[in-house]
Amino acid sequence: MSTTHMTGPDATGPGDSSRTVREAMADRLLRAATRSGAQLVSEAAVLVQGAAVLADPIAGAVYSTPATAAADGVHAVAHPQDHPHHVQRPAAGAVLVLHPAPTLPAEHVGLVATTTAALLEVRGQRAAELRAEQMRLHSTLLRLLLAGHTTSVTDTVRAGGLTHVTLYRLTGPDIPTAHQVLWRAVRPSLAGHGGACALIGEVDGELLVAELHHGSDDGRVLRLVSRVSERHDLLAGLAGPLPLAETPTAHADAAAARHSATPAHRIVPADAVGTPQLARLLPPGPYTAWARSVLSPLTPDHRHLLLVRLRTGSAPRAATALGLSPGTVRTRLRGVAALLDADLDDITVQAHLLLALRAPTRGDWQGRGHDQERKSDRQARPETLPSGILDTEAARTWAVGLVGGLEPHLRIALACWLRHHARTAPAATELHVHRTTLTTWLTRCAERLGQNLADAAVRVELHLALEATAKDGDDPRALPRRGGRTYRRL
């Protein structure tokens, strides 16, 4: 461990006045601050003959000397009562933590802490003056990336070897503040580091984060986005990794996934939306062949439009995710409906189509699927599933596990509400109950199932589960009543 012994013009001896000692110490810290923040923290550790850590509440340890003191410094910030011998000072949005040698006077340690924190503040203010310009540049680069100008972006960030992108779209009550906090935590650089480069900006009222990398990331940005989301009440959708050329697709997928985010699950990956668990349980041969037949009239653009529409739950929301006008999306969806010869507003059609879009597209069944398509002259319809797909023991076990615990009147109310496109008034009319009663029942359903009924993907999953576990008495007219409009508890 280095000590405070100094030689040359900065040396101080036992006979020097305390003023000279303070000036020499301040001079050492000032010269370190002109080089870098890491050098400043390192010099502070030398002067206290111990450890120094600059800890950010979101990013963790920003600088640490020695490196092994990082975890201890972060813990000291979170639980200061457990570290009474540490000295802490707020500094530039973070906290400076010093762990001095026991023999040093408290006055000396306090002076090092105060001077170091002040110099960190000066460095932080200088960085803030440059940050606005850097943020505008990042927002411009993000817009270029979404417009397909990937080469221009990679040339600007000097990252020609980066091939993939992971995209986050975040919304919340205070995006500007969250932007500032996330920027300080990520400390983005156009030169990148560790084989990755993060772009952060506000685009159309959202906080957009694009991490450019070689095909996989180390999770650093995801951890920071998660912490910022928790602290600032943000909801986020995550898409990727995808090739840079597919950034617009990732942008739309992230917005669609965000509709499934809740305060309990603030970041939702795009591949976690829409019957992923059930799709893994279905027999791959007939399932893949049926899905290919159903979707055969659609182009990849049609399929992506349909997937975003099914995930978001409405044409206006899909339009927002895709960056198109609602009228354009409705026109294109009518074209898709004509190609499929199906009613896209029907909940059963939506559930089956989302299941078809989730079918595997690669593997050993690919050739078999094409052979079956050649043998069949008629396109499969999305209104019905062929036998042997959903009527299996594995699928029934999944369905029972999802909705098996509902009481009969709640099952009937939920199924009716789903058939009416999640609209309470027409469902209450068919059930012959007041809308308030139906709303109460739906709240109980959400609590007992542990599901977010506002999520379109959740609704189609529940519809599939209710269909797979349907009983003869699942009809509002078949339920006995007592006390006028109230169902009897069976």
Stockholm file with secondary structure:
# STOCKHOLM 1.0

chainA/1-490         MSTTHMTGPDATGPGDSSRTVREAMADRLLRAATRSGAQLVSEAAVLVQGAAVLADPIAGAVYSTPATAAADGVHAVAHPQDHPHHVQRPAAGAVLVLHPAPTLPAEHVGLVATTTAALLEVRGQRAAELRAEQMRLHSTLLRLLLAGHTTSVTDTVRAGGLTHVTLYRLTGPDIPTAHQVLWRAVRPSLAGHGGACALIGEVDGELLVAELHHGSDDGRVLRLVSRVSERHDLLAGLAGPLPLAETPTAHADAAAARHSATPAHRIVPADAVGTPQLARLLPPGPYTAWARSVLSPLTPDHRHLLLVRLRTGSAPRAATALGLSPGTVRTRLRGVAALLDADLDDITVQAHLLLALRAPTRGDWQGRGHDQERKSDRQARPETLPSGILDTEAARTWAVGLVGGLEPHLRIALACWLRHHARTAPAATELHVHRTTLTTWLTRCAERLGQNLADAAVRVELHLALEATAKDGDDPRALPRRGGRTYRRL
#=GR chainA/1-490 SS CCCSCCCGGGCCCTTSCHHHHHHHHHHHHHHHHHHCHHHHHHHHHHHTTSEEEEEETTTEEEEEESGGGHHHHHHHHHCGGGCTTCEEEEETTEEEEEECCTTSCHHHHHHHHHHHHHHHHHHHHHHHHHHHHHHHHHHHHHHHHHTTCHHHHHHHTTCTTCCEEEEEEEECSCHHHHHHHHHHHHCCCTTCBTTBEEEEEEETTEEEEEEEESSCCCSHHHHHHHHHHHHHTCEEEEEEEEEGGGHHHHHHHHHHHHTTCBTTBCEEEGGGSSSHHHHHHSCHHHHHHHHHHHHTTCCHHHHHHHHHHHHHSSHHHHHHHHTSCHHHHHHHHHHHHHHHTSCTTCHHHHHHHHHHHTSCCSSTHHHHHHHHHHHCCSCCCTTSCCTTSSSSHHHHHHHHHHHTTSCHHHHHHHHHHHHTTTCHHHHHHHHTSCHHHHHHHHHHHHHHHTCCTTCHHHHHHHHHHHHHTCCTTCSGGGSCBCSTTSBCCC
#=GC SS_cons         CCCSCCCGGGCCCTTSCHHHHHHHHHHHHHHHHHHCHHHHHHHHHHHTTSEEEEEETTTEEEEEESGGGHHHHHHHHHCGGGCTTCEEEEETTEEEEEECCTTSCHHHHHHHHHHHHHHHHHHHHHHHHHHHHHHHHHHHHHHHHHTTCHHHHHHHTTCTTCCEEEEEEEECSCHHHHHHHHHHHHCCCTTCBTTBEEEEEEETTEEEEEEEESSCCCSHHHHHHHHHHHHHTCEEEEEEEEEGGGHHHHHHHHHHHHTTCBTTBCEEEGGGSSSHHHHHHSCHHHHHHHHHHHHTTCCHHHHHHHHHHHHHSSHHHHHHHHTSCHHHHHHHHHHHHHHHTSCTTCHHHHHHHHHHHTSCCSSTHHHHHHHHHHHCCSCCCTTSCCTTSSSSHHHHHHHHHHHTTSCHHHHHHHHHHHHTTTCHHHHHHHHTSCHHHHHHHHHHHHHHHTCCTTCHHHHHHHHHHHHHTCCTTCSGGGSCBCSTTSBCCC
//
